[in-house]
Amino acid sequence: MMHPNPQTDAIDRWSTNRNGTALWLHATAVAVDGKGLLILGASGSGKSSLAIDLISLGALLIADDGVWVETAADPALLERPKTATDLIEARNVGLIRAGMTLAAAPLVLAVDLDRAETERLPPIHSIALGDRRIPLLHAAHQHRLAPTLHLMLRHGRAEP
């Protein structure tokens, strides 16, 4: 069943610090064709693993395990911390080099690895950045998520 007005979450739900209009999130961020993806979830939820899968498909790492979201920019920007390296954690393997990185990218999509989607053709959830809305996918335990996100970032999603 399609829902015309799904609930919007405030991005502050995931924020742990603020610097002016920038929010610090314990999250991972990558970009596909210059479009930023914010990967949200609790420790151990698979943020870095999903990023590694996306990097293997051609995405560029912005930051692993901590990213700034500049909310005053239009569109909002995912920004790499000044101290970030090209390292990403591969659980039970160690830190590995991600290759090329990107300093910033416009935030166009977010994925929440803590919540599972219950509908086959779900509504478009979102996170709020002031009066702007960023599409949000509930994707806990989602199989084949990286290729799906890669295609979605490159070619879009059909509106329900």
Disulfide bonds with the S-S distance in Angstrom:
none
